[in-house]
Amino acid sequence: MQALSRRHVLAGAAAVAASAGLPGAALAATKLRFADVTTADAPRSLALTNIFANEMGADYEFQGYFGSTLFKQGTELVAVQRGNLEMAMLPPSDFAKQAPEFDILGAAYVVRDADHLNKVFESDVGEEFRKTAREKLKVEILAPAYYGARHVNLKGNKKVSKPEDLASVKLRMPGGESWQFLGKAIGANPVAMDYAEVYTGLQTGAIDAQDNPLPNDKLMKFYEVTNQIVLTGHNVGFGMLLIGSSVFDKLPETEQKRMRDVAKKAFAWSTAEYLKQESELIQFFKDKGLEVYEPDVAAFRDYAQKQYARSPLSSSWPQGMIDRINKL
């Protein structure tokens, strides 16, 4: 009989180890394809690529696709549900398309700031939303990611002090009923447009304004094609990092907990970055020649609350949920 080579012996041993589940087994890394609309250099993106991916380690193959390069904005949730994507970062409005209960989280002046956002998701309120996502959408919410308070950024020199001043303003909002209503709730005329098209839209006059947190305005260079920023603070921009249940449920409980903890750690870093940027950017935009000022925020808040109270959208809000969120 021909003598077996050392290479054949080692290959055979590895195969036995793999079939027996022994330590020498070589297991394929869990693929984590992730898609988001923002740029790769945004703090929330860096939190995922530099912290989340690194700390999850070699057992996971994190693949980040940014700037809507893999899936168009608003299509990511279905892609996860179909198994064409493992992870995404989505705002409440995207969840609300299939689970209307989530709409309350994206309503004007409901989530107040970064600290309030964390309190919501660390409470029984947050657990209820996780359960809804799990049961209705077949996705697991790992952690919320703060992006900053949304303000109105527009062309022209017309002073905006109250919602009525936005009546004729074409305000870009993402597609979807919840986003469009948010634009109406602050008095504007909302126009659906993908995030990646906003700069050109402002440049050509297809839209008059857009609303985003200040760090986004800088990243996307919207200050080059606008004249003023009105500090309405009408909405706390945030997303929820999700993973498909078909992937998450296969992980041991220890790994599920670790994934949640690593996500929280990553976004604690990005939140600090966003808050730092927000505190510095007002002067940056003034130096770029923009007028930056605060309107009558109380008038905007009162107007928005009345719009939601009259809208069918609020009928989907869980009973008593607004009071529970306000008390946190």
C-alpha positions in Angstrom: 0.0 0.0 0.0 1.3 3.5 -0.9 2.3 5.5 2.2 0.0 8.4 3.0 1.7 11.8 2.8 1.7 14.1 5.8 -0.6 16.5 3.9 -3.2 13.8 3.4 -3.0 12.8 7.1 -3.5 16.4 8.2 -6.4 16.9 5.8 -8.1 13.8 7.0 -7.6 14.8 10.7 -9.1 18.2 10.0 -12.1 16.6 8.3 -12.7 14.3 11.3 -12.4 17.2 13.7 -14.9 19.2 11.7 -17.4 16.4 11.6 -17.0 15.8 15.3 -17.3 19.5 16.2 -13.9 19.5 17.8 -11.8 22.6 18.5 -9.8 22.1 15.3 -12.9 22.5 13.2 -12.8 25.4 10.7 -16.2 27.1 10.7 -17.3 29.6 8.1 -17.7 33.2 9.5 -21.2 34.5 9.8 -21.8 36.9 6.9 -23.2 40.3 8.0 -24.0 42.4 4.9 -25.1 45.8 6.1 -26.7 48.7 4.1 -27.3 52.3 5.0 -28.1 55.6 3.2 -25.4 57.7 4.8 -21.7 58.0 3.9 -19.0 55.7 5.1 -17.3 58.5 7.0 -20.3 59.4 9.1 -19.8 58.7 12.9 -22.5 56.0 12.9 -20.8 54.3 9.9 -17.4 54.5 11.6 -18.9 53.1 14.8 -19.9 50.0 12.8 -16.8 49.5 10.7 -14.2 50.4 13.4 -15.8 49.2 16.6 -18.7 46.8 16.0 -17.0 44.8 13.2 -13.6 44.7 15.0 -15.0 43.6 18.4 -17.3 41.0 17.0 -14.2 39.4 15.6 -13.2 36.9 12.9 -16.3 34.8 13.5 -18.3 37.4 11.7 -17.7 38.9 8.2 -19.1 42.4 8.3 -19.6 43.9 4.9 -20.7 47.6 5.0 -22.4 49.2 2.0 -23.0 52.9 2.4 -24.6 55.7 0.4 -27.5 53.5 -0.8 -25.0 51.7 -3.0 -26.5 48.2 -2.4 -30.2 48.9 -1.8 -32.3 52.1 -2.5 -33.5 53.9 0.6 -36.7 52.4 2.0 -36.1 48.9 0.5 -33.6 47.6 3.1 -36.2 46.1 5.5 -37.7 43.9 2.8 -34.2 42.9 1.7 -33.4 41.7 5.2 -36.7 39.8 5.4 -36.0 38.1 2.1 -32.4 37.1 3.2 -30.7 39.4 0.6 -29.2 41.4 3.4 -28.4 40.6 7.0 -28.3 44.0 8.7 -29.5 47.5 8.2 -29.9 50.8 10.1 -33.5 52.1 9.7 -35.5 55.0 11.1 -38.9 54.4 12.8 -40.8 55.3 9.6 -39.4 52.3 7.8 -40.5 50.0 10.6 -43.9 51.7 10.5 -44.6 50.6 7.0 -45.2 47.1 8.3 -45.7 47.8 12.0 -47.6 51.1 12.4 -46.9 51.2 16.1 -43.4 52.4 15.4 -44.7 55.6 13.9 -44.9 57.3 17.3 -41.1 57.2 17.6 -40.6 59.3 14.5 -43.3 61.9 15.3 -42.3 65.5 15.8 -41.1 66.4 19.3 -41.7 62.9 20.8 -38.1 61.7 21.4 -36.4 64.7 23.0 -32.6 64.1 22.8 -29.9 61.5 22.9 -30.3 60.7 26.6 -34.1 60.4 26.2 -33.6 58.1 23.2 -31.4 55.7 25.3 -33.9 55.8 28.2 -36.7 54.8 25.8 -34.8 51.7 24.6 -33.5 50.7 28.0 -37.0 50.7 29.4 -40.0 48.4 29.1 -41.2 50.7 26.3 -38.1 49.7 24.2 -38.7 46.1 25.0 -42.2 46.3 23.7 -40.9 47.7 20.4 -38.3 45.0 20.2 -41.0 42.4 20.7 -43.1 43.9 17.9 -40.2 43.9 15.6 -39.4 40.3 16.4 -43.0 39.1 16.0 -44.3 41.2 13.1 -41.2 42.0 11.1 -38.9 39.0 11.9 -36.0 41.3 12.8 -34.1 41.9 16.0 -33.4 45.5 17.1 -29.8 45.5 18.5 -29.5 49.2 19.6 -30.6 52.7 18.6 -28.1 55.1 17.0 -28.5 58.8 17.6 -27.8 61.0 14.5 -28.6 64.4 15.9 -31.6 66.8 16.1 -33.2 67.6 12.7 -33.4 71.2 11.7 -34.7 73.0 8.6 -32.0 74.0 6.1 -33.3 76.1 3.2 -32.5 78.5 0.3 -33.5 82.1 0.3 -33.5 84.8 2.9 -37.2 84.7 4.1 -37.2 84.6 7.9 -38.9 81.6 9.4 -40.3 82.1 12.9 -43.5 79.9 12.9 -44.9 77.0 10.9 -47.0 79.2 8.7 -43.8 80.6 7.3 -43.0 77.3 5.7 -46.4 77.0 3.9 -45.0 77.4 0.4 -41.6 75.7 1.0 -40.9 72.5 -0.9 -39.2 70.5 1.8 -37.4 67.3 0.9 -38.4 64.4 3.0 -37.7 60.7 2.6 -40.5 58.7 0.9 -43.2 57.1 3.0 -46.3 58.4 4.7 -44.7 58.9 8.1 -41.9 61.1 6.7 -44.2 63.0 4.5 -46.5 63.8 7.3 -43.6 64.9 9.5 -42.9 67.6 6.8 -46.6 68.7 6.9 -46.6 68.7 10.7 -44.1 71.5 10.8 -46.0 73.5 8.1 -44.0 72.7 5.0 -44.9 71.2 1.6 -43.0 67.8 1.6 -41.4 66.4 -1.5 -40.2 62.8 -1.5 -36.6 62.4 -2.6 -33.7 60.0 -2.0 -31.0 61.3 0.3 -28.3 60.9 -2.3 -30.2 63.3 -4.6 -30.8 66.1 -2.2 -27.7 68.2 -3.0 -28.7 68.3 -6.7 -32.3 68.9 -5.8 -31.4 72.0 -3.9 -28.9 73.1 -6.6 -31.5 72.9 -9.3 -34.5 74.2 -7.4 -36.4 71.0 -7.4 -36.7 71.5 -3.7 -36.3 74.6 -1.5 -35.2 73.0 1.7 -34.2 69.8 3.5 -34.1 68.8 7.1 -31.3 66.8 8.7 -29.0 66.9 11.7 -26.2 69.4 11.5 -23.5 66.8 11.0 -25.3 65.4 8.0 -25.6 68.9 6.6 -21.8 69.2 6.7 -21.0 65.8 5.4 -23.3 66.2 2.4 -22.1 69.8 1.9 -25.7 71.2 1.8 -24.3 74.5 3.1 -22.9 75.1 -0.4 -26.4 75.3 -1.9 -28.5 76.8 0.9 -28.6 80.2 2.8 -30.0 79.5 6.3 -30.5 76.9 9.0 -33.6 77.3 11.2 -33.0 75.5 14.5 -36.5 73.9 14.8 -35.2 70.7 16.5 -38.5 69.1 15.4 -37.2 65.6 15.3 -34.4 63.6 16.9 -32.8 61.7 14.0 -32.0 58.1 14.9 -31.9 54.7 13.4 -32.3 51.2 14.9 -29.6 48.7 14.0 -31.4 45.5 13.0 -30.4 42.0 12.1 -32.7 39.4 10.5 -34.2 36.9 13.0 -33.1 34.1 10.7 -29.5 35.0 11.4 -29.8 36.2 15.0 -31.9 33.2 16.3 -29.2 30.8 15.2 -26.6 32.4 17.5 -26.1 31.1 21.1 -27.6 33.4 23.7 -24.2 34.5 24.9 -23.4 35.7 21.3 -26.8 37.4 21.1 -26.0 39.3 24.3 -22.5 40.1 23.1 -23.8 41.5 19.8 -26.2 43.8 21.6 -23.5 45.0 24.0 -21.0 45.6 21.2 -23.6 47.6 19.2 -24.4 49.7 22.3 -20.7 50.4 22.8 -20.2 51.4 19.2 -23.1 53.8 19.2 -22.1 55.3 22.6 -18.9 56.4 20.7 -20.8 57.8 17.7 -23.3 59.6 19.9 -20.5 61.4 21.7 -19.1 62.3 18.2 -22.4 63.6 17.0 -23.0 65.7 20.2 -19.5 67.2 19.9 -20.1 68.1 16.2 -23.5 69.6 16.9 -22.0 71.9 19.5 -19.3 73.1 17.1 -21.2 73.3 13.8 -23.3 76.3 14.4 -20.3 78.5 14.1 -19.0 76.5 11.2 -22.1 77.2 9.2 -22.1 80.9 10.2 -18.5 81.1 8.9 -19.7 79.6 5.6 -22.1 82.5 5.3 -25.3 80.9 6.4 -27.8 82.6 8.8 -28.4 80.3 11.8 -31.2 81.1 14.2 -33.9 79.7 16.5 -37.5 80.2 15.6 -40.5 80.1 17.9 -40.0 76.4 18.9 -43.1 76.4 21.1 -45.2 77.5 18.1 -43.8 74.7 16.0 -44.3 72.1 18.8 -48.0 73.2 19.4 -48.7 73.1 15.6 -47.1 69.7 15.2 -49.0 68.1 18.1 -52.3 69.4 16.7 -51.5 67.9 13.3 -50.8 64.5 14.8 -53.8 64.6 17.0 -56.0 65.1 13.9 -54.2 62.6 11.8 -55.1 58.9 11.3 -51.4 58.2 11.9 -51.8 58.7 15.6 -54.5 56.1 15.7 -51.8 53.5 15.3 -50.0 54.7 18.4 -50.2 52.1 21.3 -52.7 53.2 24.0 -51.0 55.4 26.6 -47.6 55.1 24.9 -47.1 58.8 24.5 -47.5 59.4 28.2 -45.1 56.6 29.0 -42.4 58.0 26.7 -42.9 61.5 28.1 -42.3 60.3 31.6 -39.0 58.7 30.8 
